[in-house]
Amino acid sequence: MGSPYDYLERCNTLAVLGGTFDPIHLGHLAVAEAVLNRFKPQRMLFMPTGDPPHKPSGATATGQQRYQMALAATCTFPAFDVSALEVNRIGQSFTFDTLKEIRSVCPTNAVIYLVIGADAFLNILTWKNAETLLTMCEFVTVPRPGYDTEKLTQHIHDLTQKYNASIHMLNAPLVDISSTEIRRRFASGESVKVFLPQAVQDYAVINGIYSPTPFPRLMSRAHFEWAKHKLKAYLSVKRFTHTMGTVKEAERLAKHYGEDVNRARWAALLHDCAKEYSAGKKRMLCQQWGVPLDEVLKAQIDLTYSLLGAESARRDFFVYDEAIHQAIRYHTTGHGHMTMLDKIIMLADYIEPYREAYFPLQQMRELAYTDINKALILGTKSTIAAEKTRNNPIHRWSKDALRELKKFVDDDKPNKDKSKEKQNKRKEDKGYGKHSKWKQRIRSGKGTS
């Protein structure tokens, strides 16, 4: 069973970093890391505000959205967590009420640090029950980069003397990032990649939080056009032309074989999205994204582009359909249990209309709409032969694919053999068959008498 207070009852040292987090950004994470390194709390707790009394209205994300973005930004940090305590509170949210509730949950002698910006701390005496609040926890004030700390230092001294408060000033290299500037960049379509974690950007984009126009419905035609535009910006002209040719061919093949056309369209669009990454980038992404590498893939790191493409489809293009991921993942090698979508993407890649002539392209195109398995056998054999001439090892997935494809073709043979068997049986019944008694008597020299 979980804990209604997210296990705060087990925290003996806790640092609380509150804020609107609209959106949470790398500057917030830098502050949290600095607090963690200096004060060593058991947990660094981010506290998105609900309806803050000391923050002007006009926040563009809801409390629940800000909470989700904070989770997205922090969930990969073991000591970081996010509380929805203030977000779920009805009415205005005061720090005093929050600290009182946290105090009631944590162990009696728990040390609690409240992390607060320098500007806000200068006005702390205007806060609800400020004098009591100053005795409830230890304060960590965070000056902005370039901040004149003389006034802050004097204020800390005065409060310490008058209220016996425990106050620390955090002197650490911090990042000067403005949430207002990030929202402006979102609204104008400018890049925000260097300001906030990718997961936060993705959440904001998909939910249309800061953009003047909402993000298209996932997997819709508008989403497809967005992805196509994004892809065109970084692929070479030759690669993008090949990609759109593959989309065109995949749509035709999907219609012909009764497969989902939209799935085929998406898989074809993104099948080469990681093709032109450098070898070093491919290797590093495999490590970061947890893509397992066998000996063949380690030796031929460029072969991983299809595996990375499947990951990129999810991470960079918001495509969450596993059938599409699989079709992208194996479109280069094939594999032992290919679905019709897998086969369509693999074949479309081989025969798209802008492909330069190679053997056996023409034969594959002739077979594509009559026997997809035979067409893929030709393509797979061709690929394997080409790799052998380069002295490259052949991946077992290609061998598995070829073996399975041949089974589909071989499965037709028993039917043909049975048909011939029936014909021979009829001939023998009429006395004309290969093993008829009449022919046996002729061979034995006994004649027909």
C-alpha positions as CSV (number, residue, x, y, z in Angstrom):
1,M,0.0,0.0,0.0
2,G,1.2,3.5,-0.7
3,S,1.3,6.4,1.7
4,P,-1.3,9.2,1.6
5,Y,1.5,11.7,2.2
6,D,4.0,10.1,-0.2
7,Y,6.0,8.7,2.7
8,L,6.8,12.1,4.2
9,E,6.2,10.4,7.6
10,R,9.5,8.6,7.0
11,C,11.5,11.8,6.1
12,N,13.9,13.0,8.8
13,T,15.3,15.7,6.7
14,L,13.3,17.5,4.0
15,A,13.9,20.4,1.7
16,V,10.8,22.1,0.2
17,L,11.1,24.1,-3.0
18,G,7.9,25.9,-3.8
19,G,6.9,27.9,-6.8
20,T,4.3,28.3,-9.6
21,F,6.6,26.3,-11.9
22,D,4.8,27.7,-15.0
23,P,6.7,25.9,-16.4
24,I,9.4,24.3,-14.3
25,H,12.8,24.7,-16.0
26,L,16.5,23.9,-15.7
27,G,17.0,26.9,-13.3
28,H,14.7,25.3,-10.8
29,L,16.5,22.0,-11.1
30,A,19.9,23.7,-10.6
31,V,18.7,25.3,-7.4
32,A,17.4,21.9,-6.1
33,E,20.7,20.3,-7.0
34,A,22.6,23.0,-5.1
35,V,20.4,22.6,-2.0
36,L,20.8,18.8,-2.2
37,N,24.6,19.0,-2.4
38,R,24.9,21.5,0.5
39,F,22.3,20.4,3.0
40,K,22.0,16.7,2.1
41,P,18.2,16.4,2.8
42,Q,16.7,12.9,2.5
43,R,14.3,14.3,0.0
44,M,14.0,17.4,-2.2
45,L,10.3,18.1,-2.5
46,F,8.9,20.4,-5.2
47,M,5.7,22.1,-4.2
48,P,3.7,23.7,-7.1
49,T,1.5,26.4,-5.7
50,G,-2.2,26.2,-6.0
51,D,-3.7,29.7,-5.9
52,P,-0.7,31.7,-4.5
53,P,-1.6,34.9,-2.6
54,H,1.7,36.6,-3.4
55,K,1.8,35.8,-7.2
56,P,-0.2,37.9,-9.7
57,S,-2.9,36.1,-11.6
58,G,-2.3,35.2,-15.2
59,A,-0.6,31.9,-15.0
60,T,-1.3,30.0,-18.2
61,A,-1.1,26.4,-17.0
62,T,-3.6,24.9,-14.5
63,G,-2.4,23.6,-11.2
64,Q,-2.7,20.0,-12.3
65,Q,-0.7,20.8,-15.5
66,R,2.1,22.4,-13.5
67,Y,2.1,19.4,-11.1
68,Q,2.4,17.0,-14.1
69,M,5.2,19.1,-15.7
70,A,7.1,19.1,-12.3
71,L,6.8,15.3,-12.2
72,A,8.0,15.0,-15.7
73,A,11.1,17.2,-14.9
74,T,12.1,15.5,-11.7
75,C,11.0,11.8,-11.8
76,T,14.5,10.6,-13.0
77,F,16.2,12.2,-10.0
78,P,16.2,9.7,-7.1
79,A,16.1,12.3,-4.3
80,F,13.5,14.5,-6.0
81,D,9.7,14.3,-5.7
82,V,6.7,16.5,-6.2
83,S,3.8,17.1,-3.9
84,A,0.2,18.0,-5.0
85,L,-0.6,19.2,-1.5
86,E,-1.1,22.9,-2.5
87,V,-2.4,22.1,-6.0
88,N,-5.3,20.1,-4.4
89,R,-6.0,22.7,-1.7
90,I,-9.2,24.6,-2.2
91,G,-8.9,28.4,-2.1
92,Q,-5.7,30.5,-1.5
93,S,-2.6,28.6,-0.5
94,F,-0.3,29.9,2.3
95,T,3.1,28.7,3.1
96,F,2.3,28.6,6.8
97,D,-0.6,26.2,6.2
98,T,1.6,24.0,4.0
99,L,4.5,23.9,6.6
100,K,2.0,23.2,9.4
101,E,0.6,20.2,7.5
102,I,4.1,18.9,6.6
103,R,5.2,19.2,10.2
104,S,2.2,17.2,11.3
105,V,3.2,14.3,9.0
106,C,7.0,14.2,9.3
107,P,8.8,12.8,12.4
108,T,8.7,15.1,15.4
109,N,12.4,16.1,15.2
110,A,12.6,16.3,11.4
111,V,14.7,19.1,9.9
112,I,12.8,21.0,7.3
113,Y,14.4,23.5,4.9
114,L,12.2,25.9,3.0
115,V,13.9,27.1,-0.2
116,I,12.8,30.6,-1.2
117,G,13.9,33.2,-3.7
118,A,15.7,36.3,-2.3
119,D,13.1,38.8,-3.5
120,A,10.3,36.8,-1.8
121,F,12.3,36.4,1.4
122,L,12.7,40.2,1.7
123,N,8.9,40.4,2.0
124,I,8.5,37.4,4.4
125,L,7.1,39.5,7.2
126,T,4.0,40.2,5.1
127,W,3.3,36.5,4.9
128,K,0.6,34.8,7.0
129,N,1.8,34.1,10.6
130,A,5.3,35.2,9.5
131,E,6.7,35.3,13.1
132,T,5.6,31.7,13.8
133,L,6.7,30.6,10.3
134,L,10.2,31.7,10.9
135,T,10.5,29.2,13.8
136,M,8.9,26.3,12.0
137,C,11.8,25.5,9.7
138,E,15.2,26.5,8.4
139,F,15.2,28.9,5.5
140,V,17.4,28.7,2.4
141,T,17.4,32.0,0.5
142,V,18.4,31.9,-3.2
143,P,19.7,35.1,-4.8
144,R,19.4,35.4,-8.6
145,P,22.6,35.5,-10.6
146,G,24.1,39.0,-10.3
147,Y,21.9,39.8,-7.3
148,D,23.2,42.5,-4.9
149,T,23.2,40.5,-1.6
150,E,24.0,43.4,0.8
151,K,20.4,44.2,1.6
152,L,19.6,40.4,1.8
153,T,22.5,39.8,4.2
154,Q,21.3,42.6,6.5
155,H,17.7,41.3,6.4
156,I,18.9,37.8,7.4
157,H,20.9,39.2,10.3
158,D,17.9,41.2,11.5
159,L,15.5,38.2,11.4
160,T,18.0,36.0,13.0
161,Q,18.5,38.4,15.9
162,K,14.9,39.2,16.5
163,Y,13.2,35.8,15.9
164,N,16.1,33.4,16.5
165,A,15.4,32.2,13.0
166,S,17.8,29.8,11.2
167,I,18.5,31.2,7.7
168,H,21.0,30.2,5.1
169,M,22.0,32.0,1.9
170,L,22.7,29.6,-1.0
171,N,25.9,30.7,-2.7
172,A,26.1,28.4,-5.8
173,P,26.4,28.9,-9.5
174,L,22.8,29.2,-10.7
175,V,21.1,29.5,-14.0
176,D,19.2,32.7,-14.8
177,I,16.1,31.5,-16.7
178,S,12.8,33.2,-16.8
179,S,9.5,31.3,-17.0
180,T,8.0,34.4,-18.6
181,E,10.6,34.2,-21.4
182,I,9.9,30.5,-21.9
183,R,6.2,31.2,-22.3
184,R,6.9,33.9,-24.7
185,R,9.1,31.6,-26.8
186,F,6.4,28.9,-26.8
187,A,3.8,31.4,-28.0
188,S,6.1,32.7,-30.8
189,G,7.2,29.3,-31.9
190,E,10.8,29.8,-30.9
191,S,13.0,27.0,-29.5
192,V,12.9,26.3,-25.7
193,K,15.1,23.2,-25.8
194,V,18.0,24.7,-23.8
195,F,15.7,26.0,-21.0
196,L,13.8,23.1,-19.8
197,P,13.8,19.3,-19.8
198,Q,12.6,17.5,-22.9
199,A,9.8,15.8,-21.0
200,V,8.4,19.2,-19.9
201,Q,8.6,20.5,-23.4
202,D,6.8,17.5,-24.7
203,Y,4.0,17.7,-22.2
204,A,3.5,21.4,-22.9
205,V,3.5,20.9,-26.6
206,I,1.1,17.9,-26.6
207,N,-1.3,19.7,-24.2
208,G,-1.1,23.0,-26.1
209,I,-0.4,24.9,-22.8
210,Y,1.6,27.9,-24.1
211,S,0.9,27.8,-27.8
212,P,-1.7,30.1,-29.3
213,T,-3.0,27.2,-31.3
214,P,-3.6,23.8,-29.7
215,F,-1.4,20.8,-30.7
216,P,-3.1,18.6,-33.3
217,R,-5.0,15.5,-32.2
218,L,-2.4,12.7,-32.0
219,M,-2.1,10.5,-35.2
220,S,-4.3,13.0,-37.0
221,R,-3.5,14.3,-40.5
222,A,-2.5,17.7,-38.9
223,H,-0.1,15.8,-36.5
224,F,1.3,14.0,-39.5
225,E,2.0,17.3,-41.3
226,W,3.6,18.7,-38.2
227,A,5.9,15.7,-38.0
228,K,6.7,15.9,-41.7
229,H,7.6,19.5,-41.4
230,K,9.9,18.8,-38.4
231,L,11.5,15.9,-40.2
232,K,12.2,17.9,-43.4
233,A,14.1,20.5,-41.4
234,Y,16.9,18.2,-40.5
235,L,17.0,15.4,-43.1
236,S,19.0,15.8,-46.3
237,V,17.0,16.5,-49.5
238,K,17.8,13.0,-50.8
239,R,16.8,11.3,-47.6
240,F,13.5,13.3,-47.3
241,T,12.7,12.5,-51.0
242,H,13.2,8.8,-50.3
243,T,11.1,9.1,-47.1
244,M,8.1,10.6,-49.0
245,G,8.5,8.0,-51.7
246,T,8.3,5.3,-49.0
247,V,5.2,6.9,-47.6
248,K,3.5,6.9,-51.0
249,E,4.4,3.2,-51.6
250,A,3.4,2.2,-48.1
251,E,0.0,3.8,-48.5
252,R,-0.6,1.9,-51.8
253,L,0.6,-1.4,-50.3
254,A,-1.6,-1.0,-47.2
255,K,-4.7,-0.3,-49.2
256,H,-3.9,-3.4,-51.4
257,Y,-3.3,-5.8,-48.5
258,G,-6.1,-4.4,-46.3
259,E,-3.7,-3.0,-43.7
260,D,-4.3,0.2,-41.6
261,V,-3.2,3.0,-44.0
262,N,-2.6,5.6,-41.3
263,R,-0.2,3.2,-39.4
264,A,1.6,2.5,-42.6
265,R,1.8,6.2,-43.4
266,W,3.3,7.0,-40.0
267,A,5.8,4.1,-40.0
268,A,7.0,5.0,-43.5
269,L,7.4,8.7,-42.6
270,L,9.6,8.0,-39.6
271,H,11.4,4.8,-40.7
272,D,14.6,6.8,-41.5
273,C,14.3,9.6,-39.0
274,A,17.6,8.5,-37.3
275,K,19.4,7.4,-40.4
276,E,21.7,10.4,-40.7
277,Y,22.8,10.6,-37.1
278,S,26.6,10.3,-36.7
279,A,28.0,7.0,-35.6
280,G,29.0,8.6,-32.2
281,K,25.5,10.0,-31.7
282,K,24.0,6.6,-32.5
283,R,26.2,4.8,-30.0
284,M,25.5,7.4,-27.3
285,L,21.7,7.3,-27.9
286,C,21.8,3.5,-27.6
287,Q,23.3,3.9,-24.2
288,Q,21.0,6.7,-23.0
289,W,17.8,5.1,-24.4
290,G,18.6,1.6,-23.3
291,V,18.8,0.1,-26.8
292,P,20.5,-3.3,-26.3
293,L,23.4,-4.0,-28.7
294,D,24.5,-7.5,-29.7
295,E,27.9,-8.2,-31.3
296,V,26.7,-7.5,-34.8
297,L,25.2,-4.1,-33.9
298,K,28.3,-3.1,-31.9
299,A,30.4,-3.8,-34.9
300,Q,28.0,-2.1,-37.3
301,I,26.6,0.8,-35.2
302,D,25.0,2.5,-38.3
303,L,22.6,-0.5,-38.4
304,T,21.1,0.8,-35.2
305,Y,19.4,3.7,-36.9
306,S,16.1,1.7,-37.3
307,L,16.1,0.8,-33.6
308,L,16.8,4.5,-32.7
309,G,14.1,5.5,-35.2
310,A,11.5,3.5,-33.3
311,E,12.5,5.3,-30.1
312,S,12.6,8.7,-31.7
313,A,9.1,8.2,-33.1
314,R,7.9,8.0,-29.5
315,R,10.2,10.5,-27.9
316,D,10.4,13.2,-30.6
317,F,7.3,12.8,-32.6
318,F,4.7,11.7,-30.0
319,V,3.8,8.4,-31.8
320,Y,3.0,5.8,-29.2
321,D,1.7,2.9,-31.3
322,E,3.9,-0.1,-30.7
323,A,2.9,-1.7,-34.1
324,I,4.4,1.4,-35.7
325,H,7.5,1.2,-33.5
326,Q,8.0,-2.5,-34.5
327,A,7.6,-1.8,-38.2
328,I,10.3,1.0,-38.0
329,R,12.6,-1.1,-35.7
330,Y,12.8,-4.0,-38.2
331,H,12.4,-2.4,-41.6
332,T,16.1,-2.9,-42.4
333,T,16.7,-6.4,-41.3
334,G,13.2,-7.9,-41.0
335,H,12.7,-10.5,-38.2
336,G,11.2,-13.9,-37.6
337,H,7.6,-13.0,-37.0
338,M,6.8,-10.1,-39.2
339,T,3.3,-8.7,-39.3
340,M,1.8,-7.4,-42.5
341,L,2.6,-3.9,-41.5
342,D,6.2,-4.9,-40.9
343,K,6.3,-6.4,-44.4
344,I,4.7,-3.4,-46.0
345,I,7.2,-0.9,-44.6
346,M,10.2,-3.1,-45.4
347,L,9.0,-3.6,-49.0
348,A,8.0,0.1,-49.5
349,D,11.6,1.0,-48.4
350,Y,12.9,-1.4,-51.1
351,I,10.8,-0.3,-54.0
352,E,9.6,3.3,-53.5
353,P,9.3,5.1,-56.8
354,Y,12.4,7.3,-56.3
355,R,14.8,4.5,-55.8
356,E,17.7,4.3,-58.2
357,A,17.8,1.1,-60.2
358,Y,19.4,-1.9,-58.6
359,F,19.0,-5.7,-58.9
360,P,16.4,-7.1,-58.3
361,L,14.3,-3.9,-58.0
362,Q,12.2,-4.5,-61.1
363,Q,11.4,-8.1,-60.2
364,M,10.4,-6.9,-56.7
365,R,8.1,-4.3,-58.1
366,E,6.4,-6.9,-60.3
367,L,5.8,-9.2,-57.3
368,A,4.9,-6.5,-54.8
369,Y,1.2,-6.5,-55.4
370,T,0.8,-10.3,-56.2
371,D,3.1,-12.0,-53.6
372,I,4.7,-9.7,-51.0
373,N,6.6,-12.7,-49.4
374,K,8.4,-13.5,-52.7
375,A,9.2,-9.9,-53.2
376,L,10.7,-9.6,-49.7
377,I,12.7,-12.8,-50.2
378,L,14.3,-11.3,-53.3
379,G,15.1,-8.1,-51.3
380,T,16.4,-9.9,-48.3
381,K,18.6,-12.1,-50.4
382,S,19.9,-9.1,-52.2
383,T,20.7,-7.3,-48.9
384,I,22.5,-10.3,-47.5
385,A,24.6,-10.8,-50.6
386,A,25.6,-7.1,-50.6
387,E,26.6,-7.3,-46.9
388,K,28.7,-10.4,-47.6
389,T,30.6,-8.6,-50.4
390,R,31.5,-5.9,-47.9
391,N,32.6,-8.6,-45.4
392,N,30.0,-7.5,-42.9
393,P,28.4,-10.1,-40.6
394,I,24.8,-10.9,-41.3
395,H,22.4,-10.2,-38.4
396,R,20.4,-13.1,-37.2
397,W,17.2,-11.1,-37.7
398,S,17.8,-11.1,-41.4
399,K,18.3,-14.9,-41.4
400,D,15.2,-15.4,-39.3
401,A,13.2,-13.2,-41.7
402,L,14.4,-15.1,-44.7
403,R,13.6,-18.4,-43.2
404,E,10.1,-17.3,-42.2
405,L,9.4,-15.8,-45.6
406,K,10.3,-19.0,-47.3
407,K,7.8,-20.8,-45.2
408,F,5.0,-18.7,-46.6
409,V,6.1,-19.5,-50.1
410,D,6.7,-23.2,-49.4
411,D,3.3,-23.5,-47.8
412,D,1.8,-23.2,-51.3
413,K,3.7,-26.2,-52.6
414,P,1.8,-28.9,-50.7
415,N,-1.4,-27.6,-52.3
416,K,0.1,-27.9,-55.8
417,D,1.5,-31.3,-55.0
418,K,-1.9,-32.5,-53.8
419,S,-3.4,-31.2,-57.0
420,K,-0.9,-33.2,-59.1
421,E,-1.6,-36.3,-56.9
422,K,-5.3,-36.1,-57.7
423,Q,-4.6,-35.8,-61.4
424,N,-2.3,-38.8,-61.3
425,K,-4.8,-40.8,-59.3
426,R,-7.5,-40.1,-61.9
427,K,-5.1,-41.2,-64.7
428,E,-4.3,-44.4,-62.9
429,D,-8.0,-45.1,-62.3
430,K,-8.4,-44.9,-66.1
431,G,-5.4,-47.0,-66.8
432,Y,-3.1,-44.2,-68.0
433,G,-1.2,-43.4,-64.9
434,K,2.5,-43.9,-64.3
435,H,1.8,-46.8,-61.9
436,S,-1.2,-48.3,-63.7
437,K,-1.3,-52.1,-64.1
438,W,-1.3,-51.7,-67.9
439,K,2.0,-49.8,-67.9
440,Q,3.5,-52.2,-65.4
441,R,2.6,-55.1,-67.7
442,I,4.2,-53.4,-70.7
443,R,7.4,-52.8,-68.7
444,S,7.5,-56.5,-67.6
445,G,7.1,-57.6,-71.2
446,K,3.9,-59.4,-70.5
447,G,1.8,-57.2,-72.8
448,T,-1.9,-56.8,-72.3
449,S,-3.0,-60.4,-72.8
